[in-house]
Each structure stands twice: as C-alpha cells, then as structure tokens.
C-alpha cells in the first residue's frame, strides 16, 4: 500500500483530514500530512500507519489536531506572503519607483489581450482554419486564467476568504480536543 491510498482512506475516515487534502492547498498539505501520520503513528510504513490509525481513535484525533495546526500554519504563511507583496507595492508607490508601474502595465496587457480574444472568439465574423481556431481557443483559456489573476490582485479573492472562514469554522481548539480525549481514559 502506498501513501496516496492511505490518504484516500483517511479522507473517508476523517472529515478534517479529507478536507485538508482536498482543499486548495491539498498537494502541499498532503505532503505534510504524510509526515504527520508517521509522527503520530511512529511508523514510516503506510500499511502499518493506517492500521494504527484505524485501531486507535486517540491517534486519529491526534492526527486531526496536527492536521488543523498544519492548515493554520499554511494559511498564515500564505497570508504573510500576500501582506509582504502588498507592503512592497505600497513602498514602491510611495517612493515613486518606476517598478510600481509593472503590475499596472501587466494588468493592462492581460486585459487588453483578454478582450481582444473575446472580440475574436465571440464577435468577429471572420472564418478561422481549424488550427487557428484551436490556437485562439487555447490562448483564450490562458487569458481567462490571467484575467482572473489580475482581478484577484487588484480586488482580492473571495475564495481565500471563504477558505479562511471554513478553516476557522471547522477548527477545534487544541485544549478542547485534549479534554475530549482525556475523558475517554
């Protein structure tokens, strides 16, 4: 058995672990959860680790607690990165640096390309060869992603806010988890 199968099985056993692995930072958190599983179970063997977690509910609770801590650390790192980027932009603008115009120029180019593609794909009456249509379609798809990034840069992402709200809503303070596990003893 490999770690991916263990994560898949744990995702069905534990909503906390499943949400963490399936969330927006799932790949990064999945790697961290593998390490947490080894730490909690004391085993580097996927099969043995899964058997320990299935047999001991306290180990599963401990894994869930550590997974929530990992999610929180990941969110804090992402937030710090965004704050640093915003601070850099503010300081460059306040210093009247020409570099501060970089994001503005890139945003204008991306949006101009996007709307040009919209015009070509939906409004233009010209006939395209199959190769041209395929290329235009691929370009349009790439520009949709870039235009979304531009909007998120300037306005912000509601998805990030929703993920934060979900993480906070699903989190259980560590002292509560400890009280619950100690009641069973």
C-alpha positions in Angstrom: 0.0 0.0 0.0 1.3 3.5 -0.8 0.8 6.8 0.9 -1.8 8.0 -1.6 -4.1 5.1 -0.7 -3.6 5.8 3.0 -4.5 9.5 2.4 -7.6 8.4 0.4 -8.7 6.0 3.1 -8.1 8.6 5.9 -10.0 11.1 3.9 -13.1 8.9 4.3 -12.4 8.2 8.0 -11.7 11.8 9.0 -13.5 14.8 7.5 -10.7 17.0 8.9 -8.0 15.1 7.0 -10.2 14.7 3.9 -10.9 18.5 3.8 -7.3 19.4 4.2 -6.1 17.0 1.5 -8.9 18.0 -0.9 -8.7 21.7 -0.2 -7.0 24.4 -2.3 -3.6 23.7 -0.8 -4.2 19.9 -0.9 -0.9 18.9 -2.6 1.2 20.8 -0.1 -0.8 19.8 2.9 -1.0 16.2 1.7 2.8 16.0 1.8 2.7 17.5 5.3 0.0 15.0 6.4 2.2 12.1 5.3 4.8 13.3 7.7 2.3 13.9 10.4 1.0 10.3 10.0 4.5 9.0 10.5 5.0 11.2 13.5 1.7 10.3 15.2 1.9 6.6 14.5 5.6 6.2 14.9 5.7 4.2 11.6 7.1 5.1 8.1 5.3 2.1 6.6 2.0 3.3 5.0 0.1 0.0 5.8 1.2 -0.1 9.4 0.4 3.6 9.9 -3.1 3.1 8.6 -3.7 0.1 10.8 -2.6 2.0 13.8 -4.9 4.9 13.0 -7.8 2.6 12.3 -7.3 0.7 15.6 -6.7 3.7 17.9 -9.3 6.6 17.8 -7.0 8.7 20.0 -4.2 8.5 17.4 -6.8 9.6 14.7 -7.8 12.6 16.9 -4.2 13.5 17.4 -3.7 13.4 13.6 -6.7 15.6 13.1 -5.4 18.1 15.7 -2.0 18.2 14.0 -3.6 18.5 10.5 -5.6 21.5 11.7 -2.4 23.1 13.0 -0.7 22.4 9.7 -3.6 24.0 7.8 -3.4 27.1 10.1 0.4 27.4 9.5 -0.2 27.1 5.8 -2.8 29.8 5.8 -0.6 32.0 8.0 2.3 31.6 5.6 0.1 32.4 2.6 -1.3 35.5 4.3 2.2 36.7 5.3 3.3 36.3 1.7 0.4 38.4 0.4 0.9 41.0 3.0 4.6 41.3 2.0 3.6 41.7 -1.6 1.1 44.4 -0.7 3.7 46.2 1.5 6.2 46.1 -1.3 3.7 47.6 -3.7 2.9 50.4 -1.3 6.5 51.2 -0.5 7.4 51.3 -4.3 4.4 53.5 -5.0 5.3 55.9 -2.1 8.9 56.0 -3.3 7.7 57.0 -6.8 9.5 54.0 -8.2 9.1 53.1 -11.9 8.8 49.5 -10.8 5.5 50.2 -9.2 4.1 50.6 -12.7 5.0 46.9 -13.5 1.7 45.4 -12.2 -0.3 48.1 -13.8 1.3 47.5 -17.2 1.0 43.8 -17.0 -2.7 44.1 -15.9 -3.4 46.4 -18.9 -1.7 44.0 -21.3 -3.5 40.9 -19.9 -6.9 42.6 -20.0 -6.3 44.0 -23.5 -5.4 40.5 -24.7 -8.4 39.1 -23.0 -10.9 41.5 -24.5 -9.2 41.2 -27.9 -9.7 37.4 -27.7 -13.3 37.9 -26.6 -13.8 40.0 -29.7 -12.2 37.4 -32.0 -13.9 34.4 -30.5 -17.4 35.8 -30.0 -17.9 38.9 -32.0 -15.7 38.6 -35.1 -17.4 37.4 -38.2 -14.2 36.0 -39.8 -13.7 32.3 -40.5 -10.8 30.6 -38.9 -9.0 27.5 -40.0 -9.1 24.6 -37.6 -5.6 25.3 -36.5 -6.3 29.0 -35.9 -9.4 28.2 -34.0 -7.6 25.8 -31.8 -4.8 28.2 -31.1 -7.3 31.0 -30.4 -9.2 28.8 -28.0 -6.1 27.9 -26.1 -5.0 31.5 -25.9 -8.4 32.5 -24.7 -8.3 29.8 -22.0 -4.9 31.1 -20.8 -6.1 34.7 -20.8 -9.2 33.8 -18.8 -6.9 32.5 -16.0 -4.6 35.5 -16.3 -7.5 38.0 -16.2 -8.8 36.2 -13.1 -5.4 36.7 -11.5 -5.4 40.4 -12.4 -8.8 40.9 -10.7 -7.7 38.9 -7.7 -4.5 41.0 -7.4 -6.3 44.3 -7.5 -9.6 43.5 -5.7 -8.8 40.4 -3.7 -10.0 36.8 -3.7 -13.3 35.9 -2.1 -12.2 32.2 -2.4 -9.3 32.9 0.0 -11.7 34.5 2.4 -14.2 31.6 2.1 -11.4 29.1 2.7 -10.3 31.0 5.8 -13.8 31.1 7.1 -14.2 27.4 6.5 -10.9 26.6 8.2 -11.8 28.6 11.3 -15.3 27.2 11.4 -14.0 23.6 11.3 -11.2 24.1 13.7 -11.4 22.8 17.3 -9.1 24.4 19.8 -6.3 22.1 21.0 -7.4 22.2 24.6 -10.9 21.0 23.7 -9.5 18.1 21.8 -7.3 17.2 24.8 -10.3 17.4 27.2 -12.3 15.1 24.9 -9.5 12.5 24.6 -8.8 12.6 28.4 -12.5 12.0 29.2 -12.2 8.6 27.4 -9.4 7.5 29.7 
